[in-house]
Amino acid sequence: MLLSRLNAISTAESALLLPGISIAELALIAALAAVSAITGGVAGYGTGALMPLILVPIIGAAPVVPIIAISAMFTNTARVVAFRHALDRRRAATALIAALPTCVLGAWLYTLLTGRGAALVIGATLIATVPLRRVLRSRGHKLGEKAYIAAAAGWGIVVGGTTGAGVIMLSVLMAAGLEGAAVIATDAAVSLGMGIVKIVVFGAAGVLTTTVVAIALLIGLVAFPCTFLAKLIVERLPVHVHTVVLDAVVAIGGTMMIWGAFR
Protein backbone atom coordinates (compact mmCIF):
# COMPACT_ATOMS: atom_id res chain seq x y z
CA MET A 1 0.00 0.00 0.00
CA LEU A 2 2.76 2.40 1.01
CA LEU A 3 4.84 1.43 -2.04
CA SER A 4 1.95 2.08 -4.40
CA ARG A 5 1.40 5.52 -2.83
CA LEU A 6 5.10 6.37 -3.19
CA ASN A 7 5.05 5.29 -6.82
CA ALA A 8 1.94 7.37 -7.43
CA ILE A 9 3.58 10.45 -5.86
CA SER A 10 6.79 9.85 -7.80
CA THR A 11 4.90 9.49 -11.08
CA ALA A 12 2.85 12.63 -10.41
CA GLU A 13 5.99 14.63 -9.67
CA SER A 14 7.81 13.38 -12.76
CA ALA A 15 4.84 14.25 -14.97
CA LEU A 16 5.89 17.86 -14.46
CA LEU A 17 9.32 16.95 -15.81
CA LEU A 18 9.13 14.03 -18.26
CA PRO A 19 5.79 12.32 -18.95
CA GLY A 20 5.86 8.56 -18.31
CA ILE A 21 9.15 8.58 -16.39
CA SER A 22 9.14 8.50 -12.60
CA ILE A 23 11.54 10.24 -10.23
CA ALA A 24 12.79 6.81 -9.15
CA GLU A 25 13.60 5.91 -12.77
CA LEU A 26 15.43 9.20 -13.27
CA ALA A 27 17.46 8.49 -10.12
CA LEU A 28 18.29 5.02 -11.45
CA ILE A 29 19.45 6.51 -14.75
CA ALA A 30 21.62 9.04 -12.90
CA ALA A 31 23.16 6.33 -10.70
CA LEU A 32 24.10 4.14 -13.67
CA ALA A 33 25.44 7.22 -15.47
CA ALA A 34 27.90 7.76 -12.61
CA VAL A 35 29.01 4.11 -12.62
CA SER A 36 29.37 3.97 -16.41
CA ALA A 37 31.33 7.26 -16.45
CA ILE A 38 33.88 5.91 -13.98
CA THR A 39 34.08 2.59 -15.85
CA GLY A 40 34.42 4.36 -19.19
CA GLY A 41 37.00 6.76 -17.81
CA VAL A 42 39.22 3.88 -16.74
CA ALA A 43 38.59 1.48 -19.61
CA GLY A 44 37.83 3.98 -22.36
CA TYR A 45 34.60 2.16 -23.10
CA GLY A 46 31.51 1.36 -21.12
CA THR A 47 28.95 4.15 -21.28
CA GLY A 48 27.55 3.01 -24.63
CA ALA A 49 27.37 -0.57 -23.40
CA LEU A 50 25.95 -0.02 -19.90
CA MET A 51 23.41 2.79 -20.33
CA PRO A 52 21.14 0.90 -22.78
CA LEU A 53 20.62 -1.74 -20.08
CA ILE A 54 18.56 0.74 -18.06
CA LEU A 55 17.38 3.10 -20.80
CA VAL A 56 15.67 0.50 -23.00
CA PRO A 57 13.29 -0.83 -20.29
CA ILE A 58 12.36 2.74 -19.27
CA ILE A 59 12.01 4.63 -22.55
CA GLY A 60 12.32 1.99 -25.25
CA ALA A 61 15.07 1.28 -27.77
CA ALA A 62 14.40 3.99 -30.35
CA PRO A 63 15.64 7.06 -28.36
CA VAL A 64 18.73 5.33 -26.93
CA VAL A 65 21.15 6.12 -29.77
CA PRO A 66 20.52 9.91 -29.82
CA ILE A 67 20.53 10.03 -26.00
CA ILE A 68 23.94 8.37 -25.83
CA ALA A 69 25.23 10.55 -28.68
CA ILE A 70 24.37 13.74 -26.78
CA SER A 71 25.47 12.54 -23.34
CA ALA A 72 28.74 11.27 -24.82
CA MET A 73 29.63 14.86 -25.67
CA PHE A 74 29.91 15.50 -21.92
CA THR A 75 31.86 12.33 -21.08
CA ASN A 76 34.23 12.60 -24.04
CA THR A 77 34.87 16.29 -23.37
CA ALA A 78 35.68 15.43 -19.75
CA ARG A 79 38.06 12.66 -20.85
CA VAL A 80 39.87 14.97 -23.27
CA VAL A 81 40.26 17.60 -20.54
CA ALA A 82 41.24 15.10 -17.83
CA PHE A 83 43.79 13.25 -19.99
CA ARG A 84 44.84 16.13 -22.28
CA HIS A 85 48.50 15.63 -21.38
CA ALA A 86 48.38 12.20 -23.00
CA LEU A 87 46.36 13.15 -26.11
CA ASP A 88 47.98 12.13 -29.39
CA ARG A 89 46.69 15.02 -31.52
CA ARG A 90 48.14 13.73 -34.78
CA ARG A 91 46.53 10.32 -34.51
CA ALA A 92 43.23 11.85 -33.39
CA ALA A 93 43.17 14.20 -36.39
CA THR A 94 44.13 11.40 -38.77
CA ALA A 95 41.35 9.15 -37.48
CA LEU A 96 38.77 11.94 -37.71
CA ILE A 97 39.69 12.82 -41.30
CA ALA A 98 39.55 9.15 -42.30
CA ALA A 99 36.38 8.27 -40.40
CA LEU A 100 34.08 11.27 -40.95
CA PRO A 101 33.21 10.52 -44.60
CA THR A 102 32.72 6.80 -43.95
CA CYS A 103 30.60 7.59 -40.89
CA VAL A 104 28.02 9.24 -43.15
CA LEU A 105 28.26 6.34 -45.59
CA GLY A 106 28.00 3.81 -42.78
CA ALA A 107 24.62 5.09 -41.62
CA TRP A 108 23.25 3.81 -44.93
CA LEU A 109 25.49 0.80 -45.65
CA TYR A 110 25.12 -0.78 -42.22
CA THR A 111 21.35 -1.10 -42.71
CA LEU A 112 22.05 -3.51 -45.57
CA LEU A 113 23.81 -5.98 -43.27
CA THR A 114 22.00 -8.47 -41.08
CA GLY A 115 22.44 -7.64 -37.41
CA ARG A 116 23.65 -11.17 -36.63
CA GLY A 117 26.20 -11.29 -39.43
CA ALA A 118 27.65 -7.90 -38.58
CA ALA A 119 27.87 -8.70 -34.86
CA LEU A 120 29.64 -12.02 -35.53
CA VAL A 121 32.23 -10.46 -37.84
CA ILE A 122 32.95 -7.47 -35.61
CA GLY A 123 32.97 -9.51 -32.40
CA ALA A 124 35.32 -12.15 -33.77
CA THR A 125 37.64 -9.46 -35.16
CA LEU A 126 37.81 -7.66 -31.82
CA ILE A 127 38.67 -10.84 -29.91
CA ALA A 128 41.34 -11.70 -32.48
CA THR A 129 43.00 -8.27 -32.18
CA VAL A 130 44.03 -8.88 -28.57
CA PRO A 131 46.42 -11.84 -29.11
CA LEU A 132 47.38 -10.57 -32.58
CA ARG A 133 48.45 -7.18 -31.23
CA ARG A 134 50.51 -8.86 -28.49
CA VAL A 135 52.23 -11.17 -30.99
CA LEU A 136 53.02 -8.30 -33.38
CA ARG A 137 54.29 -6.15 -30.54
CA SER A 138 56.57 -8.92 -29.27
CA ARG A 139 58.09 -9.04 -32.75
CA GLY A 140 58.50 -5.27 -32.91
CA HIS A 141 55.55 -4.61 -35.23
CA LYS A 142 52.64 -2.20 -34.87
CA LEU A 143 49.89 -0.78 -37.07
CA GLY A 144 51.48 1.40 -39.76
CA GLU A 145 50.16 4.78 -40.90
CA LYS A 146 48.31 3.45 -43.96
CA ALA A 147 46.83 0.54 -42.04
CA TYR A 148 45.79 2.93 -39.24
CA ILE A 149 43.99 5.20 -41.72
CA ALA A 150 42.26 2.21 -43.30
CA ALA A 151 41.20 0.89 -39.89
CA ALA A 152 39.84 4.31 -38.85
CA ALA A 153 37.87 4.53 -42.09
CA GLY A 154 36.44 1.07 -41.44
CA TRP A 155 35.50 2.09 -37.91
CA GLY A 156 33.70 5.12 -39.35
CA ILE A 157 31.42 2.85 -41.35
CA VAL A 158 30.50 0.84 -38.26
CA VAL A 159 30.09 3.76 -35.85
CA GLY A 160 27.93 5.58 -38.39
CA GLY A 161 25.08 3.14 -37.98
CA THR A 162 25.55 1.49 -34.58
CA THR A 163 26.13 2.11 -30.90
CA GLY A 164 28.86 0.57 -28.77
CA ALA A 165 31.46 0.71 -31.55
CA GLY A 166 33.91 2.63 -29.35
CA VAL A 167 35.63 -0.58 -28.38
CA ILE A 168 36.80 -0.95 -32.00
CA MET A 169 38.66 2.37 -31.93
CA LEU A 170 40.30 1.34 -28.65
CA SER A 171 41.65 -1.75 -30.38
CA VAL A 172 42.85 0.29 -33.38
CA LEU A 173 44.68 2.82 -31.19
CA MET A 174 46.36 0.10 -29.15
CA ALA A 175 47.41 -1.70 -32.33
CA ALA A 176 48.94 1.60 -33.48
CA GLY A 177 51.15 1.60 -30.40
CA LEU A 178 49.27 3.81 -27.94
CA GLU A 179 49.00 2.79 -24.29
CA GLY A 180 47.31 3.80 -21.06
CA ALA A 181 45.91 7.32 -20.80
CA ALA A 182 46.92 8.08 -24.41
CA VAL A 183 44.35 5.54 -25.59
CA ILE A 184 41.61 7.08 -23.42
CA ALA A 185 42.35 10.68 -24.46
CA THR A 186 42.79 10.03 -28.18
CA ASP A 187 39.70 7.82 -28.39
CA ALA A 188 37.67 10.52 -26.60
CA ALA A 189 38.87 13.23 -29.00
CA VAL A 190 37.95 11.15 -32.04
CA SER A 191 34.58 10.17 -30.55
CA LEU A 192 33.87 13.84 -29.79
CA GLY A 193 34.19 14.74 -33.45
CA MET A 194 32.06 11.80 -34.55
CA GLY A 195 29.46 12.70 -31.94
CA ILE A 196 29.01 16.16 -33.46
CA VAL A 197 28.26 14.54 -36.83
CA LYS A 198 25.72 12.18 -35.27
CA ILE A 199 23.92 14.95 -33.40
CA VAL A 200 23.65 17.03 -36.58
CA VAL A 201 22.14 14.03 -38.38
CA PHE A 202 19.71 13.30 -35.53
CA GLY A 203 18.70 16.95 -35.41
CA ALA A 204 18.02 16.99 -39.14
CA ALA A 205 15.98 13.80 -38.77
CA GLY A 206 13.86 15.38 -36.04
CA VAL A 207 14.51 12.73 -33.38
CA LEU A 208 15.89 15.09 -30.73
CA THR A 209 12.71 15.32 -28.65
CA THR A 210 12.39 17.04 -25.27
CA THR A 211 12.64 13.68 -23.50
CA VAL A 212 15.76 12.69 -25.44
CA VAL A 213 17.54 15.97 -24.72
CA ALA A 214 16.49 16.06 -21.04
CA ILE A 215 17.68 12.51 -20.29
CA ALA A 216 20.89 13.05 -22.24
CA LEU A 217 21.63 16.21 -20.25
CA LEU A 218 20.93 14.36 -16.98
CA ILE A 219 23.38 11.60 -17.92
CA GLY A 220 25.97 14.07 -19.17
CA LEU A 221 25.86 16.35 -16.14
CA VAL A 222 26.20 13.40 -13.75
CA ALA A 223 28.92 11.70 -15.79
CA PHE A 224 31.14 14.76 -16.37
CA PRO A 225 32.56 15.06 -12.82
CA CYS A 226 32.77 11.27 -12.43
CA THR A 227 35.25 11.15 -15.30
CA PHE A 228 37.76 13.08 -13.20
CA LEU A 229 37.41 10.46 -10.47
CA ALA A 230 38.32 7.89 -13.11
CA LYS A 231 41.42 9.95 -13.89
CA LEU A 232 42.62 9.53 -10.30
CA ILE A 233 42.25 5.76 -10.68
CA VAL A 234 44.12 5.68 -14.01
CA GLU A 235 46.99 7.76 -12.62
CA ARG A 236 47.54 5.11 -9.96
CA LEU A 237 47.51 2.19 -12.39
CA PRO A 238 50.81 1.01 -13.88
CA VAL A 239 50.77 1.19 -17.70
CA HIS A 240 50.99 -2.60 -18.09
CA VAL A 241 48.03 -3.09 -15.75
CA HIS A 242 45.98 -0.48 -17.60
CA THR A 243 46.85 -2.20 -20.89
CA VAL A 244 45.56 -5.49 -19.50
CA VAL A 245 42.32 -3.74 -18.49
CA LEU A 246 41.92 -2.30 -21.99
CA ASP A 247 42.63 -5.70 -23.57
CA ALA A 248 40.02 -7.28 -21.32
CA VAL A 249 37.47 -4.63 -22.31
CA VAL A 250 38.10 -5.27 -26.03
CA ALA A 251 37.80 -9.05 -25.58
CA ILE A 252 34.65 -8.78 -23.46
CA GLY A 253 33.10 -6.32 -25.91
CA GLY A 254 33.74 -8.72 -28.79
CA THR A 255 32.33 -11.65 -26.81
CA MET A 256 29.19 -9.68 -25.97
CA MET A 257 28.66 -8.88 -29.67
CA ILE A 258 28.92 -12.56 -30.61
CA TRP A 259 26.65 -13.58 -27.72
CA GLY A 260 24.10 -10.97 -28.73
CA ALA A 261 24.12 -12.29 -32.32
CA PHE A 262 22.86 -15.68 -31.16
CA ARG A 263 20.16 -14.34 -28.82
Secondary structure as GFF3:
##gff-version 3
##sequence-region A 1 263
A	DSSP	alpha_helix	2	15	.	.	.	ID=ss1
A	DSSP	alpha_helix	23	43	.	.	.	ID=ss2
A	DSSP	alpha_helix	47	59	.	.	.	ID=ss3
A	DSSP	alpha_helix	64	82	.	.	.	ID=ss4
A	DSSP	three_ten_helix	84	86	.	.	.	ID=ss5
A	DSSP	alpha_helix	89	109	.	.	.	ID=ss6
A	DSSP	three_ten_helix	110	112	.	.	.	ID=ss7
A	DSSP	alpha_helix	115	138	.	.	.	ID=ss8
A	DSSP	alpha_helix	145	161	.	.	.	ID=ss9
A	DSSP	alpha_helix	166	175	.	.	.	ID=ss10
A	DSSP	alpha_helix	180	205	.	.	.	ID=ss11
A	DSSP	alpha_helix	210	235	.	.	.	ID=ss12
A	DSSP	alpha_helix	239	261	.	.	.	ID=ss13
###
